[in-house]
């Protein structure tokens, strides 16, 4: 057998062999709540906010069209728009930073 690793899960110790894919995976990073990322590839149809604008929780920031659906990107909490990184008509990949909140 290959290289065995031990894991302790709720007091139970497990011994297993890790795959190369698992060992080479990208480490998880806690998402920044002040960053709004795209959640699906698509096209920015409309941007409804400007940099420096005060926005309330639940207000629409932009419309992202993906798979023939128009997805409303909403403000997660009250804040001020620090920077908008996308433009109308731009095609965006998954997980692209679109808006930064102060």
C-alpha positions in Angstrom: 0.0 0.0 0.0 1.0 3.6 -0.5 1.3 6.5 1.9 -1.4 6.0 4.7 -2.8 9.0 6.6 -4.7 9.0 9.9 -7.8 11.2 10.5 -9.6 11.8 13.8 -13.3 12.4 13.2 -15.3 12.8 16.4 -12.9 10.7 18.4 -12.7 7.8 15.9 -9.4 7.4 14.1 -9.5 6.3 10.5 -6.5 5.2 8.4 -6.7 5.7 4.6 -4.7 6.2 1.5 -5.1 9.6 -0.2 -5.4 10.0 -3.9 -3.0 12.3 -5.9 -6.1 14.4 -6.9 -7.0 14.9 -3.2 -3.4 15.7 -2.2 -3.0 18.3 -5.0 -6.4 19.9 -4.5 -6.7 23.7 -4.1 -6.9 24.6 -0.4 -10.2 26.0 0.8 -10.2 29.7 1.6 -13.0 31.4 3.7 -15.0 33.6 1.3 -14.6 37.3 1.8 -18.1 38.7 2.6 -17.2 42.0 1.1 -16.6 40.4 -2.3 -19.5 39.6 -4.7 -18.4 36.8 -7.1 -20.2 35.3 -10.1 -21.8 32.0 -9.2 -22.3 30.8 -12.8 -20.7 31.8 -16.2 -22.8 34.3 -18.1 -23.1 37.8 -19.4 -23.6 41.0 -17.4 -26.8 42.5 -18.8 -27.2 45.5 -16.6 -25.3 47.2 -13.8 -27.6 49.1 -11.4 -25.0 50.6 -9.0 -22.0 52.9 -9.2 -18.8 53.1 -7.2 -19.3 55.1 -4.0 -23.0 54.5 -3.9 -24.7 53.5 -0.6 -26.8 50.4 -1.0 -29.2 48.7 1.3 -29.5 44.9 1.9 -31.6 43.2 -0.7 -31.2 45.9 -3.4 -30.3 44.7 -6.9 -26.7 45.4 -7.9 -26.7 43.9 -11.4 -28.4 41.4 -13.7 -26.3 38.4 -14.8 -27.8 36.4 -17.7 -26.8 32.7 -17.7 -28.5 29.8 -19.5 -31.2 32.1 -20.8 -32.1 33.2 -17.3 -31.7 36.7 -15.9 -30.2 36.4 -12.4 -30.5 39.3 -10.0 -27.4 39.9 -8.0 -28.5 41.4 -4.7 -26.7 43.3 -1.9 -26.1 40.9 1.0 -26.0 43.6 3.7 -26.1 47.4 4.0 -22.9 49.0 2.7 -21.1 51.2 0.1 -19.9 50.0 -3.3 -16.1 50.3 -3.3 -15.4 49.0 -6.8 -17.3 47.5 -9.7 -15.0 45.2 -11.7 -17.3 44.3 -14.6 -19.0 46.2 -17.4 -22.3 45.7 -19.2 -22.1 43.2 -22.0 -19.0 41.5 -20.4 -18.9 37.7 -20.4 -17.8 36.5 -17.0 -16.5 33.1 -15.9 -17.6 31.3 -12.7 -16.2 32.8 -9.4 -15.0 36.1 -10.9 -14.9 39.1 -8.5 -17.6 41.4 -9.8 -18.2 43.9 -6.9 -16.3 44.9 -3.8 -18.1 46.4 -0.8 -16.6 48.8 1.7 
